[in-house]
Amino acid sequence: MSDRSKLLYTYFKQNFAQVTNPPIDPIREELVMSLVSFIGPRPNIFDLVGNSRRKRLEVRQPILTNGDLEKIRSIGHTEDRFDTKTIDITYASNEGAAGMQGA
């Protein structure tokens, strides 16, 4: 105990909690850390007969190369039940935000 009074700023000092989370481990946590995505409509879980069998693509990483895109586009020509379409979403950057209306 001290006879001196505390400075005013010592009352405003904030203690921060320490984060004790372990680092992310994608090898041991493969089930919850998967990068796999599906392209296509979800199947109807109530269709017991199986009339609505639509195909879905499984993509193992979230970034697609130009080669991957060409493979996906070619699937529509070889398979009758999987159609692909390319949508142009580019816009004129010199028009600013107004140029995005057409995209």
N, CA, C and O atoms as a GROMACS GRO file, in nm:
protein
  412
    1MET      N    1   0.084  -0.116   0.000
    1MET     CA    2   0.000   0.000   0.000
    1MET      C    3   0.089   0.124   0.000
    1MET      O    4   0.195   0.129   0.063
    2SER      N    5   0.042   0.219  -0.072
    2SER     CA    6   0.119   0.342  -0.086
    2SER      C    7   0.036   0.460  -0.040
    2SER      O    8  -0.087   0.460  -0.048
    3ASP      N    9   0.105   0.559   0.009
    3ASP     CA   10   0.035   0.681   0.050
    3ASP      C   11   0.008   0.773  -0.068
    3ASP      O   12  -0.072   0.866  -0.057
    4ARG      N   13   0.074   0.747  -0.180
    4ARG     CA   14   0.054   0.833  -0.299
    4ARG      C   15  -0.072   0.791  -0.373
    4ARG      O   16  -0.105   0.673  -0.380
    5SER      N   17  -0.142   0.886  -0.427
    5SER     CA   18  -0.263   0.856  -0.504
    5SER      C   19  -0.224   0.809  -0.645
    5SER      O   20  -0.118   0.845  -0.696
    6LYS      N   21  -0.310   0.730  -0.704
    6LYS     CA   22  -0.285   0.679  -0.839
    6LYS      C   23  -0.314   0.787  -0.942
    6LYS      O   24  -0.396   0.876  -0.920
    7LEU      N   25  -0.247   0.776  -1.054
    7LEU     CA   26  -0.272   0.869  -1.163
    7LEU      C   27  -0.407   0.838  -1.227
    7LEU      O   28  -0.455   0.725  -1.221
    8LEU      N   29  -0.466   0.938  -1.289
    8LEU     CA   30  -0.600   0.924  -1.347
    8LEU      C   31  -0.604   0.818  -1.458
    8LEU      O   32  -0.701   0.743  -1.466
    9TYR      N   33  -0.501   0.811  -1.542
    9TYR     CA   34  -0.506   0.719  -1.656
    9TYR      C   35  -0.496   0.572  -1.614
    9TYR      O   36  -0.529   0.484  -1.694
   10THR      N   37  -0.453   0.543  -1.492
   10THR     CA   38  -0.447   0.403  -1.449
   10THR      C   39  -0.586   0.344  -1.432
   10THR      O   40  -0.603   0.222  -1.438
   11TYR      N   41  -0.687   0.428  -1.411
   11TYR     CA   42  -0.823   0.378  -1.399
   11TYR      C   43  -0.885   0.343  -1.534
   11TYR      O   44  -0.982   0.268  -1.541
   12PHE      N   45  -0.828   0.397  -1.641
   12PHE     CA   46  -0.881   0.371  -1.775
   12PHE      C   47  -0.803   0.264  -1.849
   12PHE      O   48  -0.830   0.238  -1.966
   13LYS      N   49  -0.708   0.204  -1.785
   13LYS     CA   50  -0.627   0.100  -1.848
   13LYS      C   51  -0.714  -0.024  -1.871
   13LYS      O   52  -0.785  -0.068  -1.781
   14GLN      N   53  -0.708  -0.078  -1.991
   14GLN     CA   54  -0.793  -0.191  -2.027
   14GLN      C   55  -0.708  -0.316  -2.044
   14GLN      O   56  -0.603  -0.312  -2.108
   15ASN      N   57  -0.753  -0.424  -1.987
   15ASN     CA   58  -0.686  -0.552  -2.004
   15ASN      C   59  -0.756  -0.628  -2.116
   15ASN      O   60  -0.878  -0.638  -2.118
   16PHE      N   61  -0.679  -0.681  -2.209
   16PHE     CA   62  -0.734  -0.754  -2.322
   16PHE      C   63  -0.718  -0.904  -2.297
   16PHE      O   64  -0.617  -0.949  -2.243
   17ALA      N   65  -0.817  -0.978  -2.337
   17ALA     CA   66  -0.812  -1.123  -2.321
   17ALA      C   67  -0.716  -1.182  -2.423
   17ALA      O   68  -0.703  -1.133  -2.535
   18GLN      N   69  -0.649  -1.287  -2.382
   18GLN     CA   70  -0.558  -1.355  -2.472
   18GLN      C   71  -0.633  -1.463  -2.548
   18GLN      O   72  -0.715  -1.535  -2.491
   19VAL      N   73  -0.606  -1.473  -2.676
   19VAL     CA   74  -0.668  -1.576  -2.759
   19VAL      C   75  -0.585  -1.702  -2.748
   19VAL      O   76  -0.465  -1.702  -2.775
   20THR      N   77  -0.649  -1.810  -2.708
   20THR     CA   78  -0.576  -1.935  -2.688
   20THR      C   79  -0.616  -2.041  -2.789
   20THR      O   80  -0.593  -2.160  -2.766
   21ASN      N   81  -0.675  -2.000  -2.902
   21ASN     CA   82  -0.714  -2.098  -3.003
   21ASN      C   83  -0.591  -2.158  -3.068
   21ASN      O   84  -0.495  -2.087  -3.097
   22PRO      N   85  -0.592  -2.287  -3.092
   22PRO     CA   86  -0.479  -2.349  -3.161
   22PRO      C   87  -0.481  -2.311  -3.309
   22PRO      O   88  -0.586  -2.271  -3.360
   23PRO      N   89  -0.370  -2.324  -3.379
   23PRO     CA   90  -0.369  -2.293  -3.522
   23PRO      C   91  -0.457  -2.391  -3.599
   23PRO      O   92  -0.482  -2.503  -3.555
   24ILE      N   93  -0.504  -2.346  -3.714
   24ILE     CA   94  -0.589  -2.430  -3.798
   24ILE      C   95  -0.505  -2.543  -3.856
   24ILE      O   96  -0.396  -2.520  -3.908
   25ASP      N   97  -0.557  -2.665  -3.847
   25ASP     CA   98  -0.485  -2.782  -3.894
   25ASP      C   99  -0.570  -2.852  -4.001
   25ASP      O  100  -0.654  -2.934  -3.967
   26PRO      N  101  -0.549  -2.821  -4.130
   26PRO     CA  102  -0.634  -2.880  -4.234
   26PRO      C  103  -0.614  -3.029  -4.254
   26PRO      O  104  -0.701  -3.096  -4.309
   27ILE      N  105  -0.502  -3.084  -4.209
   27ILE     CA  106  -0.478  -3.228  -4.228
   27ILE      C  107  -0.562  -3.308  -4.128
   27ILE      O  108  -0.627  -3.405  -4.167
   28ARG      N  109  -0.559  -3.270  -4.002
   28ARG     CA  110  -0.631  -3.346  -3.900
   28ARG      C  111  -0.779  -3.307  -3.891
   28ARG      O  112  -0.859  -3.382  -3.834
   29GLU      N  113  -0.816  -3.194  -3.946
   29GLU     CA  114  -0.955  -3.149  -3.942
   29GLU      C  115  -1.014  -3.148  -4.082
   29GLU      O  116  -1.084  -3.053  -4.119
   30GLU      N  117  -0.987  -3.250  -4.158
   30GLU     CA  118  -1.027  -3.255  -4.298
   30GLU      C  119  -1.179  -3.250  -4.316
   30GLU      O  120  -1.228  -3.194  -4.414
   31LEU      N  121  -1.253  -3.308  -4.224
   31LEU     CA  122  -1.398  -3.312  -4.239
   31LEU      C  123  -1.461  -3.174  -4.228
   31LEU      O  124  -1.558  -3.145  -4.298
   32VAL      N  125  -1.407  -3.089  -4.144
   32VAL     CA  126  -1.466  -2.956  -4.126
   32VAL      C  127  -1.392  -2.848  -4.202
   32VAL      O  128  -1.437  -2.733  -4.205
   33MET      N  129  -1.279  -2.880  -4.262
   33MET     CA  130  -1.197  -2.781  -4.332
   33MET      C  131  -1.195  -2.806  -4.483
   33MET      O  132  -1.101  -2.763  -4.550
   34SER      N  133  -1.293  -2.870  -4.537
   34SER     CA  134  -1.293  -2.906  -4.678
   34SER      C  135  -1.316  -2.783  -4.766
   34SER      O  136  -1.394  -2.694  -4.731
   35LEU      N  137  -1.248  -2.778  -4.880
   35LEU     CA  138  -1.268  -2.673  -4.979
   35LEU      C  139  -1.360  -2.718  -5.092
   35LEU      O  140  -1.381  -2.643  -5.188
   36VAL      N  141  -1.414  -2.838  -5.082
   36VAL     CA  142  -1.498  -2.893  -5.188
   36VAL      C  143  -1.628  -2.815  -5.197
   36VAL      O  144  -1.693  -2.787  -5.096
   37SER      N  145  -1.665  -2.779  -5.321
   37SER     CA  146  -1.791  -2.711  -5.348
   37SER      C  147  -1.866  -2.787  -5.456
   37SER      O  148  -1.806  -2.864  -5.531
   38PHE      N  149  -1.994  -2.766  -5.463
   38PHE     CA  150  -2.076  -2.831  -5.565
   38PHE      C  151  -2.139  -2.724  -5.653
   38PHE      O  152  -2.186  -2.621  -5.605
   39ILE      N  153  -2.139  -2.750  -5.784
   39ILE     CA  154  -2.201  -2.661  -5.882
   39ILE      C  155  -2.323  -2.733  -5.937
   39ILE      O  156  -2.312  -2.843  -5.990
   40GLY      N  157  -2.437  -2.671  -5.924
   40GLY     CA  158  -2.560  -2.731  -5.973
   40GLY      C  159  -2.666  -2.730  -5.865
   40GLY      O  160  -2.637  -2.700  -5.749
   41PRO      N  161  -2.790  -2.763  -5.902
   41PRO     CA  162  -2.900  -2.760  -5.805
   41PRO      C  163  -2.890  -2.873  -5.704
   41PRO      O  164  -2.842  -2.982  -5.735
   42ARG      N  165  -2.936  -2.845  -5.584
   42ARG     CA  166  -2.939  -2.949  -5.481
   42ARG      C  167  -3.047  -3.050  -5.515
   42ARG      O  168  -3.152  -3.014  -5.569
   43PRO      N  169  -3.023  -3.176  -5.483
   43PRO     CA  170  -3.126  -3.276  -5.512
   43PRO      C  171  -3.244  -3.263  -5.415
   43PRO      O  172  -3.229  -3.215  -5.303
   44ASN      N  173  -3.360  -3.305  -5.462
   44ASN     CA  174  -3.481  -3.302  -5.380
   44ASN      C  175  -3.477  -3.422  -5.286
   44ASN      O  176  -3.483  -3.537  -5.331
   45ILE      N  177  -3.468  -3.398  -5.156
   45ILE     CA  178  -3.458  -3.509  -5.062
   45ILE      C  179  -3.592  -3.580  -5.042
   45ILE      O  180  -3.596  -3.690  -4.986
   46PHE      N  181  -3.701  -3.519  -5.087
   46PHE     CA  182  -3.832  -3.580  -5.073
   46PHE      C  183  -3.871  -3.663  -5.195
   46PHE      O  184  -3.978  -3.724  -5.196
   47ASP      N  185  -3.787  -3.667  -5.296
   47ASP     CA  186  -3.815  -3.744  -5.417
   47ASP      C  187  -3.770  -3.888  -5.394
   47ASP      O  188  -3.654  -3.921  -5.417
   48LEU      N  189  -3.861  -3.972  -5.350
   48LEU     CA  190  -3.826  -4.110  -5.320
   48LEU      C  191  -3.813  -4.196  -5.444
   48LEU      O  192  -3.741  -4.296  -5.443
   49VAL      N  193  -3.881  -4.159  -5.551
   49VAL     CA  194  -3.878  -4.237  -5.675
   49VAL      C  195  -3.750  -4.210  -5.753
   49VAL      O  196  -3.701  -4.299  -5.822
   50GLY      N  197  -3.696  -4.091  -5.742
   50GLY     CA  198  -3.574  -4.057  -5.814
   50GLY      C  199  -3.598  -3.995  -5.949
   50GLY      O  200  -3.513  -4.006  -6.038
   51ASN      N  201  -3.712  -3.929  -5.967
   51ASN     CA  202  -3.744  -3.867  -6.096
   51ASN      C  203  -3.658  -3.744  -6.124
   51ASN      O  204  -3.628  -3.714  -6.239
   52SER      N  205  -3.619  -3.673  -6.020
   52SER     CA  206  -3.544  -3.549  -6.042
   52SER      C  207  -3.395  -3.572  -6.017
   52SER      O  208  -3.339  -3.517  -5.922
   53ARG      N  209  -3.334  -3.652  -6.099
   53ARG     CA  210  -3.190  -3.678  -6.085
   53ARG      C  211  -3.114  -3.577  -6.167
   53ARG      O  212  -3.092  -3.596  -6.287
   54ARG      N  213  -3.073  -3.471  -6.104
   54ARG     CA  214  -2.994  -3.369  -6.172
   54ARG      C  215  -2.849  -3.386  -6.131
   54ARG      O  216  -2.818  -3.420  -6.017
   55LYS      N  217  -2.764  -3.360  -6.225
   55LYS     CA  218  -2.622  -3.378  -6.198
   55LYS      C  219  -2.564  -3.254  -6.133
   55LYS      O  220  -2.608  -3.142  -6.157
   56ARG      N  221  -2.464  -3.277  -6.049
   56ARG     CA  222  -2.390  -3.169  -5.984
   56ARG      C  223  -2.242  -3.194  -6.005
   56ARG      O  224  -2.197  -3.309  -6.008
   57LEU      N  225  -2.168  -3.086  -6.019
   57LEU     CA  226  -2.023  -3.097  -6.032
   57LEU      C  227  -1.959  -3.078  -5.896
   57LEU      O  228  -1.999  -2.992  -5.818
   58GLU      N  229  -1.858  -3.160  -5.867
   58GLU     CA  230  -1.781  -3.145  -5.744
   58GLU      C  231  -1.650  -3.076  -5.778
   58GLU      O  232  -1.572  -3.126  -5.859
   59VAL      N  233  -1.627  -2.960  -5.719
   59VAL     CA  234  -1.506  -2.883  -5.743
   59VAL      C  235  -1.421  -2.891  -5.617
   59VAL      O  236  -1.469  -2.860  -5.508
   60ARG      N  237  -1.297  -2.933  -5.631
   60ARG     CA  238  -1.212  -2.959  -5.514
   60ARG      C  239  -1.146  -2.835  -5.457
   60ARG      O  240  -1.101  -2.838  -5.342
   61GLN      N  241  -1.139  -2.726  -5.532
   61GLN     CA  242  -1.082  -2.602  -5.480
   61GLN      C  243  -1.170  -2.486  -5.526
   61GLN      O  244  -1.237  -2.496  -5.629
   62PRO      N  245  -1.171  -2.376  -5.451
   62PRO     CA  246  -1.262  -2.266  -5.486
   62PRO      C  247  -1.217  -2.181  -5.604
   62PRO      O  248  -1.296  -2.102  -5.655
   63ILE      N  249  -1.093  -2.196  -5.649
   63ILE     CA  250  -1.042  -2.116  -5.760
   63ILE      C  251  -1.033  -2.205  -5.883
   63ILE      O  252  -0.970  -2.311  -5.880
   64LEU      N  253  -1.096  -2.162  -5.991
   64LEU     CA  254  -1.096  -2.238  -6.116
   64LEU      C  255  -1.001  -2.172  -6.215
   64LEU      O  256  -1.000  -2.050  -6.230
   65THR      N  257  -0.921  -2.254  -6.283
   65THR     CA  258  -0.833  -2.203  -6.387
   65THR      C  259  -0.911  -2.194  -6.518
   65THR      O  260  -1.025  -2.241  -6.526
   66ASN      N  261  -0.851  -2.134  -6.619
   66ASN     CA  262  -0.916  -2.128  -6.751
   66ASN      C  263  -0.938  -2.269  -6.806
   66ASN      O  264  -1.038  -2.295  -6.872
   67GLY      N  265  -0.843  -2.359  -6.780
   67GLY     CA  266  -0.860  -2.497  -6.823
   67GLY      C  267  -0.977  -2.565  -6.756
   67GLY      O  268  -1.051  -2.640  -6.820
   68ASP      N  269  -0.995  -2.539  -6.626
   68ASP     CA  270  -1.110  -2.595  -6.554
   68ASP      C  271  -1.241  -2.543  -6.611
   68ASP      O  272  -1.337  -2.619  -6.626
   69LEU      N  273  -1.245  -2.414  -6.644
   69LEU     CA  274  -1.367  -2.358  -6.702
   69LEU      C  275  -1.399  -2.419  -6.838
   69LEU      O  276  -1.515  -2.444  -6.869
   70GLU      N  277  -1.296  -2.444  -6.918
   70GLU     CA  278  -1.319  -2.508  -7.048
   70GLU      C  279  -1.370  -2.650  -7.032
   70GLU      O  280  -1.455  -2.695  -7.109
   71LYS      N  281  -1.320  -2.722  -6.932
   71LYS     CA  282  -1.370  -2.858  -6.907
   71LYS      C  283  -1.517  -2.855  -6.868
   71LYS      O  284  -1.596  -2.938  -6.912
   72ILE      N  285  -1.554  -2.757  -6.785
   72ILE     CA  286  -1.694  -2.746  -6.742
   72ILE      C  287  -1.782  -2.709  -6.861
   72ILE      O  288  -1.893  -2.762  -6.874
   73ARG      N  289  -1.735  -2.620  -6.946
   73ARG     CA  290  -1.814  -2.582  -7.065
   73ARG      C  291  -1.832  -2.701  -7.160
   73ARG      O  292  -1.937  -2.714  -7.222
   74SER      N  293  -1.731  -2.786  -7.172
   74SER     CA  294  -1.740  -2.899  -7.265
   74SER      C  295  -1.833  -3.008  -7.215
   74SER      O  296  -1.879  -3.091  -7.294
   75ILE      N  297  -1.861  -3.012  -7.086
   75ILE     CA  298  -1.951  -3.114  -7.033
   75ILE      C  299  -2.090  -3.097  -7.092
   75ILE      O  300  -2.157  -3.197  -7.119
   76GLY      N  301  -2.134  -2.975  -7.114
   76GLY     CA  302  -2.266  -2.951  -7.170
   76GLY      C  303  -2.284  -3.008  -7.309
   76GLY      O  304  -2.395  -3.040  -7.349
   77HIS      N  305  -2.174  -3.022  -7.384
   77HIS     CA  306  -2.183  -3.076  -7.520
   77HIS      C  307  -2.180  -3.228  -7.520
   77HIS      O  308  -2.234  -3.290  -7.613
   78THR      N  309  -2.120  -3.290  -7.420
   78THR     CA  310  -2.109  -3.436  -7.420
   78THR      C  311  -2.221  -3.503  -7.345
   78THR      O  312  -2.262  -3.614  -7.381
   79GLU      N  313  -2.272  -3.440  -7.242
   79GLU     CA  314  -2.379  -3.498  -7.162
   79GLU      C  315  -2.510  -3.427  -7.195
   79GLU      O  316  -2.513  -3.305  -7.210
   80ASP      N  317  -2.616  -3.501  -7.207
   80ASP     CA  318  -2.745  -3.442  -7.239
   80ASP      C  319  -2.811  -3.376  -7.118
   80ASP      O  320  -2.895  -3.288  -7.134
   81ARG      N  321  -2.774  -3.416  -6.999
   81ARG     CA  322  -2.845  -3.370  -6.882
   81ARG      C  323  -2.773  -3.259  -6.806
   81ARG      O  324  -2.815  -3.224  -6.696
   82PHE      N  325  -2.667  -3.204  -6.861
   82PHE     CA  326  -2.595  -3.096  -6.793
   82PHE      C  327  -2.570  -2.985  -6.891
   82PHE      O  328  -2.487  -2.998  -6.981
   83ASP      N  329  -2.642  -2.874  -6.877
   83ASP     CA  330  -2.628  -2.760  -6.967
   83ASP      C  331  -2.543  -2.653  -6.900
   83ASP      O  332  -2.557  -2.626  -6.781
   84THR      N  333  -2.456  -2.593  -6.978
   84THR     CA  334  -2.374  -2.482  -6.928
   84THR      C  335  -2.400  -2.358  -7.011
   84THR      O  336  -2.426  -2.366  -7.131
   85LYS      N  337  -2.393  -2.244  -6.945
   85LYS     CA  338  -2.409  -2.116  -7.013
   85LYS      C  339  -2.304  -2.021  -6.958
   85LYS      O  340  -2.269  -2.027  -6.841
   86THR      N  341  -2.253  -1.932  -7.044
   86THR     CA  342  -2.157  -1.830  -7.003
   86THR      C  343  -2.229  -1.697  -6.999
   86THR      O  344  -2.291  -1.655  -7.097
   87ILE      N  345  -2.222  -1.630  -6.886
   87ILE     CA  346  -2.288  -1.501  -6.866
   87ILE      C  347  -2.181  -1.393  -6.860
   87ILE      O  348  -2.088  -1.402  -6.781
   88ASP      N  349  -2.196  -1.291  -6.944
   88ASP     CA  350  -2.101  -1.180  -6.946
   88ASP      C  351  -2.136  -1.082  -6.835
   88ASP      O  352  -2.244  -1.022  -6.836
   89ILE      N  353  -2.047  -1.066  -6.740
   89ILE     CA  354  -2.071  -0.974  -6.628
   89ILE      C  355  -1.970  -0.860  -6.628
   89ILE      O  356  -1.949  -0.794  -6.526
   90THR      N  357  -1.907  -0.835  -6.742
   90THR     CA  358  -1.812  -0.725  -6.751
   90THR      C  359  -1.886  -0.593  -6.772
   90THR      O  360  -2.000  -0.592  -6.818
   91TYR      N  361  -1.821  -0.484  -6.738
   91TYR     CA  362  -1.881  -0.353  -6.756
   91TYR      C  363  -1.772  -0.252  -6.790
   91TYR      O  364  -1.654  -0.277  -6.767
   92ALA      N  365  -1.814  -0.140  -6.844
   92ALA     CA  366  -1.720  -0.035  -6.882
   92ALA      C  367  -1.675   0.039  -6.756
   92ALA      O  368  -1.755   0.105  -6.690
   93SER      N  369  -1.548   0.028  -6.723
   93SER     CA  370  -1.499   0.089  -6.599
   93SER      C  371  -1.494   0.242  -6.608
   93SER      O  372  -1.496   0.310  -6.505
   94ASN      N  373  -1.488   0.296  -6.730
   94ASN     CA  374  -1.483   0.442  -6.741
   94ASN      C  375  -1.617   0.507  -6.708
   94ASN      O  376  -1.623   0.628  -6.687
   95GLU      N  377  -1.726   0.428  -6.703
   95GLU     CA  378  -1.857   0.481  -6.666
   95GLU      C  379  -1.880   0.477  -6.515
   95GLU      O  380  -1.981   0.529  -6.467
   96GLY      N  381  -1.790   0.418  -6.441
   96GLY     CA  382  -1.802   0.411  -6.296
   96GLY      C  383  -1.913   0.317  -6.252
   96GLY      O  384  -1.938   0.215  -6.315
   97ALA      N  385  -1.979   0.353  -6.143
   97ALA     CA  386  -2.085   0.269  -6.088
   97ALA      C  387  -2.204   0.258  -6.181
   97ALA      O  388  -2.275   0.157  -6.180
   98ALA      N  389  -2.228   0.360  -6.263
   98ALA     CA  390  -2.340   0.355  -6.357
   98ALA      C  391  -2.318   0.249  -6.464
   98ALA      O  392  -2.414   0.195  -6.518
   99GLY      N  393  -2.193   0.219  -6.496
   99GLY     CA  394  -2.163   0.116  -6.596
   99GLY      C  395  -2.197  -0.024  -6.549
   99GLY      O  396  -2.208  -0.115  -6.631
  100MET      N  397  -2.213  -0.043  -6.419
  100MET     CA  398  -2.246  -0.176  -6.366
  100MET      C  399  -2.393  -0.210  -6.384
  100MET      O  400  -2.430  -0.326  -6.365
  101GLN      N  401  -2.477  -0.115  -6.418
  101GLN     CA  402  -2.619  -0.142  -6.435
  101GLN      C  403  -2.644  -0.242  -6.548
  101GLN      O  404  -2.731  -0.328  -6.536
  102GLY      N  405  -2.568  -0.231  -6.656
  102GLY     CA  406  -2.587  -0.323  -6.768
  102GLY      C  407  -2.537  -0.462  -6.739
  102GLY      O  408  -2.586  -0.559  -6.797
  103ALA      N  409  -2.439  -0.474  -6.650
  103ALA     CA  410  -2.385  -0.605  -6.617
  103ALA      C  411  -2.483  -0.680  -6.531
  103ALA      O  412  -2.457  -0.793  -6.491
   0.00000   0.00000   0.00000
